[in-house]
């Protein structure tokens, strides 16, 4: 059974915040979705035995990625305050 985690975010410019840490050291797999309602935000996903994934989501847009070996998920506000929603659908 899949588990869905939803994190509303509201961060000041230049602030980074972690939203998910895997309990399993090998990481989890699933779909990460970032919906940015205000300000550009950088999604940062660290992964076990794989490169760190980074993608900048422009203001007013949504981005999704299906990814494995997830250890942490965080967001970095760029030049302006940001608001939106981060969703992680963890697959079994």
C-alpha positions as CSV (number, residue, x, y, z in Angstrom):
1,X,0.0,0.0,0.0
2,X,1.3,3.4,-1.0
3,X,1.8,6.2,1.7
4,X,1.2,9.8,0.8
5,X,2.9,12.6,2.7
6,X,1.8,16.2,2.2
7,X,3.9,19.1,3.4
8,X,2.7,22.7,2.9
9,X,5.7,25.0,2.9
10,X,6.3,28.7,3.5
11,X,9.9,29.8,3.6
12,X,11.8,33.1,3.5
13,X,14.3,33.9,0.8
14,X,17.5,32.0,1.1
15,X,16.1,29.5,3.6
16,X,16.5,25.7,3.1
17,X,14.3,23.2,4.9
18,X,14.3,19.4,5.1
19,X,10.9,17.7,4.9
20,X,11.6,14.0,4.7
21,X,14.2,11.6,6.0
22,X,14.0,7.9,5.2
23,X,14.2,5.5,8.1
24,X,15.7,2.8,5.9
25,X,19.3,3.6,5.1
26,X,18.9,2.3,1.6
27,X,16.1,4.8,1.0
28,X,12.6,4.7,-0.4
29,X,11.1,5.0,-3.8
30,X,8.1,7.0,-5.0
31,X,6.9,10.2,-6.7
32,X,7.8,13.6,-5.4
33,X,5.7,16.6,-6.5
34,X,6.4,20.2,-5.8
35,X,3.7,22.8,-6.5
36,X,5.0,26.4,-6.2
37,X,2.4,29.0,-5.7
38,X,4.8,31.9,-5.0
39,X,8.6,32.2,-5.7
40,X,11.0,29.8,-7.4
41,X,12.0,26.9,-5.2
42,X,14.8,24.3,-5.6
43,X,13.9,20.7,-4.8
44,X,16.9,18.7,-3.5
45,X,16.7,14.9,-3.1
46,X,19.7,13.0,-1.6
47,X,19.9,9.4,-2.6
48,X,21.7,6.2,-1.5
49,X,24.4,5.2,-3.9
50,X,23.2,7.6,-6.5
51,X,23.7,11.3,-7.4
52,X,21.8,14.0,-5.6
53,X,18.8,15.2,-7.6
54,X,18.2,19.0,-7.9
55,X,15.5,20.8,-9.9
56,X,14.3,24.4,-9.7
57,X,10.5,24.8,-9.9
58,X,9.4,28.2,-11.2
59,X,6.7,30.2,-9.4
60,X,3.2,29.2,-10.4
61,X,4.2,25.7,-11.7
62,X,4.2,22.1,-10.6
63,X,7.0,19.5,-11.0
64,X,6.9,15.7,-10.4
65,X,9.6,13.1,-10.5
66,X,9.5,9.3,-9.9
67,X,12.7,8.4,-8.1
68,X,14.3,5.7,-6.0
69,X,16.9,5.3,-3.2
70,X,15.5,8.5,-1.6
71,X,17.2,9.4,1.7
72,X,16.2,13.0,2.2
73,X,13.9,15.6,0.5
74,X,14.4,19.3,1.1
75,X,13.5,22.7,-0.5
76,X,15.6,25.8,-0.9
77,X,13.9,29.2,-1.4
78,X,15.8,31.2,-4.0
79,X,15.6,35.0,-4.4
80,X,12.2,35.5,-2.9
81,X,9.9,34.0,-0.2
82,X,8.2,30.8,-1.4
83,X,4.9,29.0,-0.7
84,X,3.4,25.9,-2.0
85,X,3.0,22.1,-1.3
86,X,5.5,19.2,-1.4
87,X,3.9,15.8,-1.8
88,X,5.8,12.4,-1.5
89,X,3.9,9.3,-2.6
90,X,6.0,6.5,-1.2
91,X,5.6,3.2,-3.1
92,X,5.9,-0.2,-1.5
